[in-house]
Amino acid sequence: MKEKLYDCKNCNNDESLERIPQLTRILKSPNVGKQKPGSLVKEYIEENKKILKQEKKQRIDYHD
């Protein structure tokens, strides 16, 4: 927000507004960095392959 406001339009006070700096806090989970890059992606791909095989089998069984 680049706009600077000084006067409050709601209560009609002049020069009553001032910006309070926002403090940010970033939390890191303890598991970050313990897995190799891409291992989570590979895990999800394998899981989805299993689901796809089950769906194909149900489709074949349904049409027979």
N, C-alpha and C positions, 0 to 999 in steps of 0.2 A: 504494500500500500504506500504509494508515494505521495498521496494527498495529505497535506498538513491541515489539521483542523484546530482552531483556537476557540471559536465561539460555539456554544451549545444552542442549537436551533430548538431543542425541546423545551428548555427552561429559560431561554433568552438571556443567558449569562455570557458576558464578554470575557474572553481570555480565561475561561474556566477549564478548558480541556488540556491535559498533558499526557503524553505517551508514557506508558509503563513498559519497560523492556521485558520481553518474554524470555524466560529461561527454558531452554530445551534440554531434554534428558533422553539419551539414547541408551537403551538396555540391550545388551548382547546376551544371547542364550549361552549356557555353558558348553553346548554341543558344537558350537561354531568352530570350524577348523579341524574337527576330529575325523570327519569323513573326507574321502578323496573327492575332488571335483567330478561331478557327473555321476557319482554312485547313486544318488537319490533319483536321478533321471532314469538310470538303467533299471532301478528297482520298480519304478512306475511303469516303464515299458514292459517289463516282464509280467507284471500284474495285469496289465491291459491285454497282453497276448493271451493269458489264461482266460480272461473274461471273453475275449473274442472267440476263442476255441469253443467255449461253452455255448455261446450264442449261436455259432455255426452249427454245432451239434443239435441244439434245440430246433433250429430251423430245418435241418435235414430230417430229424425225427418227426417234426410236425407235418412235413409235406409227404412223407411216406405213408 
